[in-house]
């Protein structure tokens, strides 16, 4: 997915994030994609998901299927 333009990303952090700094930020305002980054390193790498893949991931987290 090289060459994707995420300069207009509007990043948000989950209300479930704790104060320990272990947080991610998500941008859902980009057409056809959901971008994810580490809140401690906003200039670092980003993960890009299709909206369907993002929904599948969130469903797995909420159901407990994706525990460490």
PDB file of N, CA, C, O and CB in Angstrom:
ATOM      1  N   UNK A   1       0.815  -1.196   0.000  1.00  0.00           N
ATOM      2  CA  UNK A   1       0.000   0.000   0.000  1.00  0.00           C
ATOM      3  C   UNK A   1       0.854   1.254   0.000  1.00  0.00           C
ATOM      4  O   UNK A   1       0.486   2.263   0.602  1.00  0.00           O
ATOM      5  CB  UNK A   1      -0.925   0.001   1.191  1.00  0.00           C
ATOM      6  N   UNK A   2       1.977   1.193  -0.664  1.00  0.00           N
ATOM      7  CA  UNK A   2       2.836   2.366  -0.759  1.00  0.00           C
ATOM      8  C   UNK A   2       2.135   3.486  -1.504  1.00  0.00           C
ATOM      9  O   UNK A   2       1.291   3.239  -2.365  1.00  0.00           O
ATOM     10  CB  UNK A   2       4.151   2.015  -1.449  1.00  0.00           C
ATOM     11  N   UNK A   3       2.487   4.712  -1.172  1.00  0.00           N
ATOM     12  CA  UNK A   3       1.957   5.854  -1.887  1.00  0.00           C
ATOM     13  C   UNK A   3       0.608   6.349  -1.395  1.00  0.00           C
ATOM     14  O   UNK A   3       0.029   7.247  -2.007  1.00  0.00           O
ATOM     15  CB  UNK A   3       1.852   5.522  -3.303  1.00  0.00           C
ATOM     16  N   UNK A   4       0.096   5.794  -0.317  1.00  0.00           N
ATOM     17  CA  UNK A   4      -1.174   6.266   0.212  1.00  0.00           C
ATOM     18  C   UNK A   4      -0.980   7.620   0.872  1.00  0.00           C
ATOM     19  O   UNK A   4      -0.003   7.832   1.589  1.00  0.00           O
ATOM     20  CB  UNK A   4      -1.766   5.254   1.210  1.00  0.00           C
ATOM     21  N   UNK A   5      -1.898   8.521   0.635  1.00  0.00           N
ATOM     22  CA  UNK A   5      -1.809   9.869   1.188  1.00  0.00           C
ATOM     23  C   UNK A   5      -2.620   9.944   2.480  1.00  0.00           C
ATOM     24  O   UNK A   5      -3.850   9.933   2.454  1.00  0.00           O
ATOM     25  CB  UNK A   5      -2.312  10.922   0.163  1.00  0.00           C
ATOM     26  N   UNK A   6      -1.923  10.019   3.600  1.00  0.00           N
ATOM     27  CA  UNK A   6      -2.626  10.111   4.889  1.00  0.00           C
ATOM     28  C   UNK A   6      -2.372  11.453   5.567  1.00  0.00           C
ATOM     29  O   UNK A   6      -2.551  11.586   6.778  1.00  0.00           O
ATOM     30  CB  UNK A   6      -2.192   8.969   5.818  1.00  0.00           C
ATOM     31  N   UNK A   7      -1.956  12.443   4.785  1.00  0.00           N
ATOM     32  CA  UNK A   7      -1.684  13.769   5.370  1.00  0.00           C
ATOM     33  C   UNK A   7      -2.919  14.401   5.989  1.00  0.00           C
ATOM     34  O   UNK A   7      -2.787  15.218   6.900  1.00  0.00           O
ATOM     35  CB  UNK A   7      -1.124  14.699   4.312  1.00  0.00           C
ATOM     36  N   UNK A   8      -4.094  14.060   5.536  1.00  0.00           N
ATOM     37  CA  UNK A   8      -5.332  14.639   6.077  1.00  0.00           C
ATOM     38  C   UNK A   8      -5.939  13.795   7.204  1.00  0.00           C
ATOM     39  O   UNK A   8      -7.079  14.013   7.614  1.00  0.00           O
ATOM     40  CB  UNK A   8      -6.354  14.804   4.961  1.00  0.00           C
ATOM     41  N   UNK A   9      -5.175  12.851   7.684  1.00  0.00           N
ATOM     42  CA  UNK A   9      -5.676  11.978   8.750  1.00  0.00           C
ATOM     43  C   UNK A   9      -6.016  12.790   9.996  1.00  0.00           C
ATOM     44  O   UNK A   9      -5.260  13.669  10.410  1.00  0.00           O
ATOM     45  CB  UNK A   9      -4.639  10.891   9.091  1.00  0.00           C
ATOM     46  N   UNK A  10      -7.150  12.482  10.573  1.00  0.00           N
ATOM     47  CA  UNK A  10      -7.575  13.079  11.839  1.00  0.00           C
ATOM     48  C   UNK A  10      -7.455  11.985  12.894  1.00  0.00           C
ATOM     49  O   UNK A  10      -8.297  11.092  12.985  1.00  0.00           O
ATOM     50  CB  UNK A  10      -9.056  13.659  11.759  1.00  0.00           C
ATOM     51  N   UNK A  11      -6.393  12.073  13.683  1.00  0.00           N
ATOM     52  CA  UNK A  11      -6.049  11.018  14.639  1.00  0.00           C
ATOM     53  C   UNK A  11      -6.827  11.165  15.931  1.00  0.00           C
ATOM     54  O   UNK A  11      -7.026  12.275  16.426  1.00  0.00           O
ATOM     55  CB  UNK A  11      -4.557  11.031  14.932  1.00  0.00           C
ATOM     56  N   UNK A  12      -7.264  10.041  16.475  1.00  0.00           N
ATOM     57  CA  UNK A  12      -7.926  10.042  17.777  1.00  0.00           C
ATOM     58  C   UNK A  12      -7.427   8.864  18.595  1.00  0.00           C
ATOM     59  O   UNK A  12      -7.003   7.839  18.060  1.00  0.00           O
ATOM     60  CB  UNK A  12      -9.466   9.986  17.620  1.00  0.00           C
ATOM     61  N   UNK A  13      -7.490   9.039  19.901  1.00  0.00           N
ATOM     62  CA  UNK A  13      -7.061   7.996  20.832  1.00  0.00           C
ATOM     63  C   UNK A  13      -8.297   7.470  21.548  1.00  0.00           C
ATOM     64  O   UNK A  13      -9.204   8.240  21.866  1.00  0.00           O
ATOM     65  CB  UNK A  13      -5.998   8.538  21.856  1.00  0.00           C
ATOM     66  N   UNK A  14      -8.339   6.204  21.796  1.00  0.00           N
ATOM     67  CA  UNK A  14      -9.482   5.582  22.442  1.00  0.00           C
ATOM     68  C   UNK A  14      -9.706   6.142  23.837  1.00  0.00           C
ATOM     69  O   UNK A  14      -8.757   6.467  24.551  1.00  0.00           O
ATOM     70  CB  UNK A  14      -9.294   4.081  22.509  1.00  0.00           C
ATOM     71  N   UNK A  15     -10.966   6.249  24.211  1.00  0.00           N
ATOM     72  CA  UNK A  15     -11.294   6.659  25.581  1.00  0.00           C
ATOM     73  C   UNK A  15     -10.912   5.570  26.573  1.00  0.00           C
ATOM     74  O   UNK A  15     -10.881   5.821  27.778  1.00  0.00           O
ATOM     75  CB  UNK A  15     -12.792   6.986  25.705  1.00  0.00           C
ATOM     76  N   UNK A  16     -10.620   4.366  26.089  1.00  0.00           N
ATOM     77  CA  UNK A  16     -10.195   3.259  26.948  1.00  0.00           C
ATOM     78  C   UNK A  16      -8.696   3.286  27.212  1.00  0.00           C
ATOM     79  O   UNK A  16      -8.193   2.461  27.975  1.00  0.00           O
ATOM     80  CB  UNK A  16     -10.580   1.931  26.321  1.00  0.00           C
ATOM     81  N   UNK A  17      -7.975   4.217  26.598  1.00  0.00           N
ATOM     82  CA  UNK A  17      -6.525   4.305  26.788  1.00  0.00           C
ATOM     83  C   UNK A  17      -6.211   4.709  28.217  1.00  0.00           C
ATOM     84  O   UNK A  17      -6.921   5.508  28.827  1.00  0.00           O
ATOM     85  CB  UNK A  17      -5.900   5.308  25.799  1.00  0.00           C
ATOM     86  N   UNK A  18      -5.148   4.148  28.728  1.00  0.00           N
ATOM     87  CA  UNK A  18      -4.744   4.477  30.093  1.00  0.00           C
ATOM     88  C   UNK A  18      -3.637   5.528  30.050  1.00  0.00           C
ATOM     89  O   UNK A  18      -3.172   5.917  28.978  1.00  0.00           O
ATOM     90  CB  UNK A  18      -4.269   3.204  30.857  1.00  0.00           C
ATOM     91  N   UNK A  19      -3.236   5.966  31.199  1.00  0.00           N
ATOM     92  CA  UNK A  19      -2.216   7.015  31.292  1.00  0.00           C
ATOM     93  C   UNK A  19      -0.802   6.445  31.211  1.00  0.00           C
ATOM     94  O   UNK A  19       0.159   7.195  31.379  1.00  0.00           O
ATOM     95  CB  UNK A  19      -2.381   7.794  32.591  1.00  0.00           C
ATOM     96  N   UNK A  20      -0.640   5.145  30.960  1.00  0.00           N
ATOM     97  CA  UNK A  20       0.694   4.545  30.968  1.00  0.00           C
ATOM     98  C   UNK A  20       1.453   4.747  29.659  1.00  0.00           C
ATOM     99  O   UNK A  20       2.603   4.323  29.550  1.00  0.00           O
ATOM    100  CB  UNK A  20       0.585   3.073  31.257  1.00  0.00           C
ATOM    101  N   UNK A  21       0.834   5.385  28.664  1.00  0.00           N
ATOM    102  CA  UNK A  21       1.523   5.677  27.416  1.00  0.00           C
ATOM    103  C   UNK A  21       1.492   4.556  26.399  1.00  0.00           C
ATOM    104  O   UNK A  21       2.093   4.684  25.332  1.00  0.00           O
ATOM    105  CB  UNK A  21       2.919   6.019  27.702  1.00  0.00           C
ATOM    106  N   UNK A  22       0.814   3.465  26.693  1.00  0.00           N
ATOM    107  CA  UNK A  22       0.717   2.335  25.768  1.00  0.00           C
ATOM    108  C   UNK A  22      -0.545   2.486  24.920  1.00  0.00           C
ATOM    109  O   UNK A  22      -1.501   1.729  25.088  1.00  0.00           O
ATOM    110  CB  UNK A  22       0.705   0.980  26.541  1.00  0.00           C
ATOM    111  N   UNK A  23      -0.550   3.446  24.024  1.00  0.00           N
ATOM    112  CA  UNK A  23      -1.758   3.775  23.284  1.00  0.00           C
ATOM    113  C   UNK A  23      -1.507   3.781  21.781  1.00  0.00           C
ATOM    114  O   UNK A  23      -0.384   3.967  21.311  1.00  0.00           O
ATOM    115  CB  UNK A  23      -2.295   5.126  23.728  1.00  0.00           C
ATOM    116  N   UNK A  24      -2.586   3.571  21.054  1.00  0.00           N
ATOM    117  CA  UNK A  24      -2.542   3.764  19.612  1.00  0.00           C
ATOM    118  C   UNK A  24      -3.509   4.878  19.265  1.00  0.00           C
ATOM    119  O   UNK A  24      -4.412   5.204  20.035  1.00  0.00           O
ATOM    120  CB  UNK A  24      -2.892   2.450  18.844  1.00  0.00           C
ATOM    121  N   UNK A  25      -3.308   5.448  18.109  1.00  0.00           N
ATOM    122  CA  UNK A  25      -4.227   6.443  17.573  1.00  0.00           C
ATOM    123  C   UNK A  25      -4.754   5.906  16.249  1.00  0.00           C
ATOM    124  O   UNK A  25      -4.041   5.229  15.507  1.00  0.00           O
ATOM    125  CB  UNK A  25      -3.529   7.843  17.392  1.00  0.00           C
ATOM    126  N   UNK A  26      -6.013   6.220  15.967  1.00  0.00           N
ATOM    127  CA  UNK A  26      -6.673   5.720  14.770  1.00  0.00           C
ATOM    128  C   UNK A  26      -7.233   6.892  13.981  1.00  0.00           C
ATOM    129  O   UNK A  26      -7.784   7.831  14.555  1.00  0.00           O
ATOM    130  CB  UNK A  26      -7.793   4.715  15.131  1.00  0.00           C
ATOM    131  N   UNK A  27      -7.091   6.833  12.663  1.00  0.00           N
ATOM    132  CA  UNK A  27      -7.702   7.815  11.760  1.00  0.00           C
ATOM    133  C   UNK A  27      -8.721   7.072  10.901  1.00  0.00           C
ATOM    134  O   UNK A  27      -8.368   6.189  10.120  1.00  0.00           O
ATOM    135  CB  UNK A  27      -6.616   8.543  10.864  1.00  0.00           C
ATOM    136  N   UNK A  28      -9.996   7.449  11.060  1.00  0.00           N
ATOM    137  CA  UNK A  28     -11.071   6.782  10.322  1.00  0.00           C
ATOM    138  C   UNK A  28     -11.657   7.677   9.238  1.00  0.00           C
ATOM    139  O   UNK A  28     -12.609   7.279   8.567  1.00  0.00           O
ATOM    140  CB  UNK A  28     -12.170   6.346  11.277  1.00  0.00           C
ATOM    141  N   UNK A  29     -11.112   8.876   9.049  1.00  0.00           N
ATOM    142  CA  UNK A  29     -11.689   9.829   8.108  1.00  0.00           C
ATOM    143  C   UNK A  29     -11.137   9.716   6.692  1.00  0.00           C
ATOM    144  O   UNK A  29     -11.501  10.518   5.831  1.00  0.00           O
ATOM    145  CB  UNK A  29     -11.468  11.209   8.606  1.00  0.00           C
ATOM    146  N   UNK A  30     -10.279   8.755   6.434  1.00  0.00           N
ATOM    147  CA  UNK A  30      -9.645   8.633   5.124  1.00  0.00           C
ATOM    148  C   UNK A  30     -10.466   7.719   4.219  1.00  0.00           C
ATOM    149  O   UNK A  30     -10.897   6.651   4.655  1.00  0.00           O
ATOM    150  CB  UNK A  30      -8.208   8.096   5.266  1.00  0.00           C
ATOM    151  N   UNK A  31     -10.689   8.117   2.975  1.00  0.00           N
ATOM    152  CA  UNK A  31     -11.525   7.305   2.075  1.00  0.00           C
ATOM    153  C   UNK A  31     -10.935   5.918   1.833  1.00  0.00           C
ATOM    154  O   UNK A  31      -9.803   5.790   1.365  1.00  0.00           O
ATOM    155  CB  UNK A  31     -11.706   8.021   0.741  1.00  0.00           C
ATOM    156  N   UNK A  32     -11.706   4.886   2.152  1.00  0.00           N
ATOM    157  CA  UNK A  32     -11.321   3.520   1.855  1.00  0.00           C
ATOM    158  C   UNK A  32     -10.239   2.924   2.714  1.00  0.00           C
ATOM    159  O   UNK A  32      -9.712   1.861   2.387  1.00  0.00           O
ATOM    160  CB  UNK A  32     -10.900   3.446   0.495  1.00  0.00           C
ATOM    161  N   UNK A  33      -9.885   3.587   3.825  1.00  0.00           N
ATOM    162  CA  UNK A  33      -8.844   3.038   4.680  1.00  0.00           C
ATOM    163  C   UNK A  33      -8.994   3.513   6.121  1.00  0.00           C
ATOM    164  O   UNK A  33      -9.631   4.529   6.400  1.00  0.00           O
ATOM    165  CB  UNK A  33      -7.474   3.419   4.145  1.00  0.00           C
ATOM    166  N   UNK A  34      -8.393   2.753   7.019  1.00  0.00           N
ATOM    167  CA  UNK A  34      -8.275   3.124   8.428  1.00  0.00           C
ATOM    168  C   UNK A  34      -6.788   3.051   8.741  1.00  0.00           C
ATOM    169  O   UNK A  34      -6.146   2.027   8.505  1.00  0.00           O
ATOM    170  CB  UNK A  34      -9.140   2.175   9.385  1.00  0.00           C
ATOM    171  N   UNK A  35      -6.242   4.142   9.273  1.00  0.00           N
ATOM    172  CA  UNK A  35      -4.817   4.203   9.596  1.00  0.00           C
ATOM    173  C   UNK A  35      -4.634   4.124  11.111  1.00  0.00           C
ATOM    174  O   UNK A  35      -5.443   4.645  11.877  1.00  0.00           O
ATOM    175  CB  UNK A  35      -4.176   5.504   9.034  1.00  0.00           C
ATOM    176  N   UNK A  36      -3.555   3.461  11.525  1.00  0.00           N
ATOM    177  CA  UNK A  36      -3.257   3.268  12.949  1.00  0.00           C
ATOM    178  C   UNK A  36      -1.794   3.610  13.181  1.00  0.00           C
ATOM    179  O   UNK A  36      -0.928   3.241  12.388  1.00  0.00           O
ATOM    180  CB  UNK A  36      -3.570   1.801  13.408  1.00  0.00           C
ATOM    181  N   UNK A  37      -1.522   4.322  14.281  1.00  0.00           N
ATOM    182  CA  UNK A  37      -0.135   4.661  14.620  1.00  0.00           C
ATOM    183  C   UNK A  37       0.053   4.580  16.127  1.00  0.00           C
ATOM    184  O   UNK A  37      -0.912   4.548  16.890  1.00  0.00           O
ATOM    185  CB  UNK A  37       0.237   6.078  14.101  1.00  0.00           C
ATOM    186  N   UNK A  38       1.319   4.547  16.542  1.00  0.00           N
ATOM    187  CA  UNK A  38       1.712   4.539  17.953  1.00  0.00           C
ATOM    188  C   UNK A  38       1.664   5.980  18.456  1.00  0.00           C
ATOM    189  O   UNK A  38       2.296   6.861  17.872  1.00  0.00           O
ATOM    190  CB  UNK A  38       3.149   3.909  18.153  1.00  0.00           C
ATOM    191  N   UNK A  39       0.931   6.223  19.518  1.00  0.00           N
ATOM    192  CA  UNK A  39       0.802   7.595  20.035  1.00  0.00           C
ATOM    193  C   UNK A  39       2.131   8.154  20.539  1.00  0.00           C
ATOM    194  O   UNK A  39       2.306   9.372  20.587  1.00  0.00           O
ATOM    195  CB  UNK A  39      -0.225   7.635  21.160  1.00  0.00           C
ATOM    196  N   UNK A  40       3.066   7.286  20.916  1.00  0.00           N
ATOM    197  CA  UNK A  40       4.367   7.752  21.399  1.00  0.00           C
ATOM    198  C   UNK A  40       5.301   8.133  20.251  1.00  0.00           C
ATOM    199  O   UNK A  40       6.309   8.808  20.461  1.00  0.00           O
ATOM    200  CB  UNK A  40       5.020   6.679  22.259  1.00  0.00           C
ATOM    201  N   UNK A  41       4.960   7.695  19.037  1.00  0.00           N
ATOM    202  CA  UNK A  41       5.820   7.944  17.881  1.00  0.00           C
ATOM    203  C   UNK A  41       4.951   8.331  16.679  1.00  0.00           C
ATOM    204  O   UNK A  41       4.872   7.579  15.708  1.00  0.00           O
ATOM    205  CB  UNK A  41       6.692   6.690  17.554  1.00  0.00           C
ATOM    206  N   UNK A  42       4.297   9.505  16.739  1.00  0.00           N
ATOM    207  CA  UNK A  42       3.367   9.875  15.680  1.00  0.00           C
ATOM    208  C   UNK A  42       4.007  10.032  14.299  1.00  0.00           C
ATOM    209  O   UNK A  42       3.309   9.941  13.290  1.00  0.00           O
ATOM    210  CB  UNK A  42       2.692  11.144  16.048  1.00  0.00           C
ATOM    211  N   UNK A  43       5.297  10.263  14.235  1.00  0.00           N
ATOM    212  CA  UNK A  43       5.977  10.369  12.952  1.00  0.00           C
ATOM    213  C   UNK A  43       6.481   9.045  12.421  1.00  0.00           C
ATOM    214  O   UNK A  43       7.031   8.980  11.322  1.00  0.00           O
ATOM    215  CB  UNK A  43       7.112  11.311  13.065  1.00  0.00           C
ATOM    216  N   UNK A  44       6.296   7.989  13.197  1.00  0.00           N
ATOM    217  CA  UNK A  44       6.790   6.669  12.817  1.00  0.00           C
ATOM    218  C   UNK A  44       5.862   5.952  11.854  1.00  0.00           C
ATOM    219  O   UNK A  44       4.981   6.565  11.250  1.00  0.00           O
ATOM    220  CB  UNK A  44       6.991   5.825  14.041  1.00  0.00           C
ATOM    221  N   UNK A  45       6.065   4.656  11.716  1.00  0.00           N
ATOM    222  CA  UNK A  45       5.271   3.872  10.766  1.00  0.00           C
ATOM    223  C   UNK A  45       3.784   3.856  11.114  1.00  0.00           C
ATOM    224  O   UNK A  45       3.395   3.987  12.274  1.00  0.00           O
ATOM    225  CB  UNK A  45       5.792   2.451  10.710  1.00  0.00           C
ATOM    226  N   UNK A  46       2.980   3.693  10.088  1.00  0.00           N
ATOM    227  CA  UNK A  46       1.531   3.573  10.249  1.00  0.00           C
ATOM    228  C   UNK A  46       1.084   2.245   9.646  1.00  0.00           C
ATOM    229  O   UNK A  46       1.654   1.771   8.664  1.00  0.00           O
ATOM    230  CB  UNK A  46       0.784   4.772   9.578  1.00  0.00           C
ATOM    231  N   UNK A  47       0.072   1.665  10.240  1.00  0.00           N
ATOM    232  CA  UNK A  47      -0.574   0.482   9.675  1.00  0.00           C
ATOM    233  C   UNK A  47      -1.828   0.950   8.957  1.00  0.00           C
ATOM    234  O   UNK A  47      -2.552   1.811   9.458  1.00  0.00           O
ATOM    235  CB  UNK A  47      -0.911  -0.586  10.784  1.00  0.00           C
ATOM    236  N   UNK A  48      -2.083   0.388   7.794  1.00  0.00           N
ATOM    237  CA  UNK A  48      -3.262   0.751   7.013  1.00  0.00           C
ATOM    238  C   UNK A  48      -4.142  -0.486   6.850  1.00  0.00           C
ATOM    239  O   UNK A  48      -3.671  -1.543   6.429  1.00  0.00           O
ATOM    240  CB  UNK A  48      -2.859   1.337   5.623  1.00  0.00           C
ATOM    241  N   UNK A  49      -5.414  -0.345   7.185  1.00  0.00           N
ATOM    242  CA  UNK A  49      -6.391  -1.415   7.075  1.00  0.00           C
ATOM    243  C   UNK A  49      -7.515  -0.990   6.135  1.00  0.00           C
ATOM    244  O   UNK A  49      -7.809   0.199   6.011  1.00  0.00           O
ATOM    245  CB  UNK A  49      -6.951  -1.789   8.463  1.00  0.00           C
ATOM    246  N   UNK A  50      -8.134  -1.951   5.481  1.00  0.00           N
ATOM    247  CA  UNK A  50      -9.394  -1.654   4.810  1.00  0.00           C
ATOM    248  C   UNK A  50     -10.443  -1.510   5.909  1.00  0.00           C
ATOM    249  O   UNK A  50     -10.268  -2.079   6.987  1.00  0.00           O
ATOM    250  CB  UNK A  50      -9.790  -2.781   3.760  1.00  0.00           C
ATOM    251  N   UNK A  51     -11.515  -0.776   5.678  1.00  0.00           N
ATOM    252  CA  UNK A  51     -12.552  -0.682   6.712  1.00  0.00           C
ATOM    253  C   UNK A  51     -13.092  -2.048   7.135  1.00  0.00           C
ATOM    254  O   UNK A  51     -13.369  -2.256   8.316  1.00  0.00           O
ATOM    255  CB  UNK A  51     -13.696   0.181   6.217  1.00  0.00           C
ATOM    256  N   UNK A  52     -13.248  -2.985   6.193  1.00  0.00           N
ATOM    257  CA  UNK A  52     -13.744  -4.327   6.537  1.00  0.00           C
ATOM    258  C   UNK A  52     -12.749  -5.070   7.430  1.00  0.00           C
ATOM    259  O   UNK A  52     -13.152  -5.710   8.402  1.00  0.00           O
ATOM    260  CB  UNK A  52     -14.013  -5.146   5.257  1.00  0.00           C
ATOM    261  N   UNK A  53     -11.458  -4.990   7.112  1.00  0.00           N
ATOM    262  CA  UNK A  53     -10.449  -5.644   7.944  1.00  0.00           C
ATOM    263  C   UNK A  53     -10.392  -5.019   9.334  1.00  0.00           C
ATOM    264  O   UNK A  53     -10.195  -5.730  10.319  1.00  0.00           O
ATOM    265  CB  UNK A  53      -9.074  -5.564   7.274  1.00  0.00           C
ATOM    266  N   UNK A  54     -10.561  -3.704   9.430  1.00  0.00           N
ATOM    267  CA  UNK A  54     -10.553  -3.018  10.723  1.00  0.00           C
ATOM    268  C   UNK A  54     -11.733  -3.498  11.578  1.00  0.00           C
ATOM    269  O   UNK A  54     -11.576  -3.757  12.771  1.00  0.00           O
ATOM    270  CB  UNK A  54     -10.615  -1.475  10.526  1.00  0.00           C
ATOM    271  N   UNK A  55     -12.914  -3.616  10.959  1.00  0.00           N
ATOM    272  CA  UNK A  55     -14.088  -4.112  11.692  1.00  0.00           C
ATOM    273  C   UNK A  55     -13.859  -5.539  12.187  1.00  0.00           C
ATOM    274  O   UNK A  55     -14.229  -5.877  13.311  1.00  0.00           O
ATOM    275  CB  UNK A  55     -15.345  -4.058  10.798  1.00  0.00           C
ATOM    276  N   UNK A  56     -13.252  -6.370  11.351  1.00  0.00           N
ATOM    277  CA  UNK A  56     -12.948  -7.749  11.743  1.00  0.00           C
ATOM    278  C   UNK A  56     -11.979  -7.768  12.916  1.00  0.00           C
ATOM    279  O   UNK A  56     -12.168  -8.532  13.863  1.00  0.00           O
ATOM    280  CB  UNK A  56     -12.360  -8.536  10.555  1.00  0.00           C
ATOM    281  N   UNK A  57     -10.942  -6.936  12.864  1.00  0.00           N
ATOM    282  CA  UNK A  57      -9.973  -6.846  13.957  1.00  0.00           C
ATOM    283  C   UNK A  57     -10.663  -6.417  15.254  1.00  0.00           C
ATOM    284  O   UNK A  57     -10.473  -7.044  16.297  1.00  0.00           O
ATOM    285  CB  UNK A  57      -8.843  -5.855  13.597  1.00  0.00           C
ATOM    286  N   UNK A  58     -11.463  -5.352  15.189  1.00  0.00           N
ATOM    287  CA  UNK A  58     -12.148  -4.873  16.390  1.00  0.00           C
ATOM    288  C   UNK A  58     -13.095  -5.924  16.953  1.00  0.00           C
ATOM    289  O   UNK A  58     -13.206  -6.076  18.169  1.00  0.00           O
ATOM    290  CB  UNK A  58     -12.919  -3.596  16.085  1.00  0.00           C
ATOM    291  N   UNK A  59     -13.767  -6.640  16.084  1.00  0.00           N
ATOM    292  CA  UNK A  59     -14.659  -7.705  16.531  1.00  0.00           C
ATOM    293  C   UNK A  59     -13.878  -8.775  17.284  1.00  0.00           C
ATOM    294  O   UNK A  59     -14.334  -9.265  18.317  1.00  0.00           O
ATOM    295  CB  UNK A  59     -15.401  -8.326  15.336  1.00  0.00           C
ATOM    296  N   UNK A  60     -12.705  -9.141  16.775  1.00  0.00           N
ATOM    297  CA  UNK A  60     -11.863 -10.121  17.443  1.00  0.00           C
ATOM    298  C   UNK A  60     -11.371  -9.653  18.796  1.00  0.00           C
ATOM    299  O   UNK A  60     -11.294 -10.438  19.741  1.00  0.00           O
ATOM    300  CB  UNK A  60     -10.696 -10.459  16.579  1.00  0.00           C
ATOM    301  N   UNK A  61     -11.036  -8.370  18.894  1.00  0.00           N
ATOM    302  CA  UNK A  61     -10.588  -7.807  20.178  1.00  0.00           C
ATOM    303  C   UNK A  61     -11.744  -7.828  21.174  1.00  0.00           C
ATOM    304  O   UNK A  61     -11.580  -8.262  22.315  1.00  0.00           O
ATOM    305  CB  UNK A  61     -10.052  -6.350  19.994  1.00  0.00           C
ATOM    306  N   UNK A  62     -12.911  -7.359  20.739  1.00  0.00           N
ATOM    307  CA  UNK A  62     -14.063  -7.283  21.640  1.00  0.00           C
ATOM    308  C   UNK A  62     -14.528  -8.651  22.105  1.00  0.00           C
ATOM    309  O   UNK A  62     -15.001  -8.791  23.233  1.00  0.00           O
ATOM    310  CB  UNK A  62     -15.205  -6.569  20.962  1.00  0.00           C
ATOM    311  N   UNK A  63     -14.401  -9.662  21.257  1.00  0.00           N
ATOM    312  CA  UNK A  63     -14.852 -11.006  21.631  1.00  0.00           C
ATOM    313  C   UNK A  63     -13.825 -11.756  22.471  1.00  0.00           C
ATOM    314  O   UNK A  63     -14.130 -12.809  23.031  1.00  0.00           O
ATOM    315  CB  UNK A  63     -15.169 -11.809  20.388  1.00  0.00           C
ATOM    316  N   UNK A  64     -12.594 -11.212  22.562  1.00  0.00           N
ATOM    317  CA  UNK A  64     -11.549 -11.874  23.333  1.00  0.00           C
ATOM    318  C   UNK A  64     -10.723 -12.855  22.537  1.00  0.00           C
ATOM    319  O   UNK A  64      -9.852 -13.525  23.091  1.00  0.00           O
ATOM    320  CB  UNK A  64     -12.149 -12.575  24.479  1.00  0.00           C
ATOM    321  N   UNK A  65     -10.982 -12.951  21.235  1.00  0.00           N
ATOM    322  CA  UNK A  65     -10.232 -13.885  20.388  1.00  0.00           C
ATOM    323  C   UNK A  65      -8.795 -13.452  20.149  1.00  0.00           C
ATOM    324  O   UNK A  65      -7.974 -14.273  19.740  1.00  0.00           O
ATOM    325  CB  UNK A  65     -10.927 -14.045  19.064  1.00  0.00           C
ATOM    326  N   UNK A  66      -8.468 -12.202  20.388  1.00  0.00           N
ATOM    327  CA  UNK A  66      -7.131 -11.688  20.087  1.00  0.00           C
ATOM    328  C   UNK A  66      -6.366 -11.281  21.338  1.00  0.00           C
ATOM    329  O   UNK A  66      -5.694 -10.250  21.348  1.00  0.00           O
ATOM    330  CB  UNK A  66      -7.231 -10.508  19.151  1.00  0.00           C
ATOM    331  N   UNK A  67      -6.462 -12.055  22.352  1.00  0.00           N
ATOM    332  CA  UNK A  67      -5.709 -11.758  23.595  1.00  0.00           C
ATOM    333  C   UNK A  67      -4.259 -12.175  23.431  1.00  0.00           C
ATOM    334  O   UNK A  67      -3.966 -13.140  22.725  1.00  0.00           O
ATOM    335  CB  UNK A  67      -6.339 -12.486  24.822  1.00  0.00           C
ATOM    336  N   UNK A  68      -3.325 -11.438  24.094  1.00  0.00           N
ATOM    337  CA  UNK A  68      -1.901 -11.786  23.997  1.00  0.00           C
ATOM    338  C   UNK A  68      -1.598 -13.131  24.629  1.00  0.00           C
ATOM    339  O   UNK A  68      -0.446 -13.568  24.629  1.00  0.00           O
ATOM    340  CB  UNK A  68      -1.051 -10.715  24.654  1.00  0.00           C
TER     341      UNK A  68
END
